[in-house]
Amino acid sequence: MPMLPARHYVSPHTEFIRELIAAKPQIETEQRVGRAIWWDKLPGELAEERNMDRGRVRQKAYVYYSLDAD
């Protein structure tokens, strides 16, 4: 008795993805646009972000109330 699934078996997940891509062929382009917004950064953008991080004021360890006596 073989332990591996039949060669012609297609999982429900694979069927869903194939149907989705067939119904919405533009989905790959939309994914690339979304990735570019959040992940793909140019070196200049990263340098600018590092520069802005240098100017940050450190936050105290516990910020919900002041430890200073009033």
N, C-alpha and C positions, 0 to 999 in steps of 0.2 A: 504494500500500500504506500503510494508516494506521499511524502510530507509537504511537498511544495504545491501551491495552487495550480490549477490547470492553466495551460498557456493561453487559452482563450478567455480566461476570467478577467473582467474589468471591474474594479472596485466601484462602489457607489460614489466615492469621492472623485475618482477619475472621470466618471461619467458626468458628474455635476460640473467639473471644471471644463470639460470639453464642450458641454452644452452652453455654458456661460460664454466661453470664447466664441462659439458659433453665433450666439445671439448678439453679443456685443464685441465686434472685432476691434473697436477703438479702445478697449480696456487696457491693453498693453501700453499704448501711448499715454493714457491717463495715469497709469502707474509710474511711468518714467517722469512725467511732469511732477507728480507728488513727491517722488524720490528726490528730484532736483531741489524742491523747496526745502526739504528737511535734512537731507544727507549730503548731497553732492555740492561741496563748497570749493570755490576757487581759492588759491593760496592768498590772494589779496584780502578776501573776506575773512579768512582765518586769522591773518595778521591783525586786521582791524578788531576782531573779537578779542584776541589776546591783549591788545592795547587797552581796550575798554575794561577788561578784567583787572588789569593792573591798577586802575583807578577806583576800584571798589573799596568800600569801607567794611571792615570785618564786622560781622554780626556777633553779639555777645552769645555766650553759651545758652543762656536761658532768657528768652525775650518777652515772656508773658508778664513780668512785673519787674520793677526796678529793685536792685539789691541795695541801692543807696538809701540811707536813712532819711526820711522826710522830716 
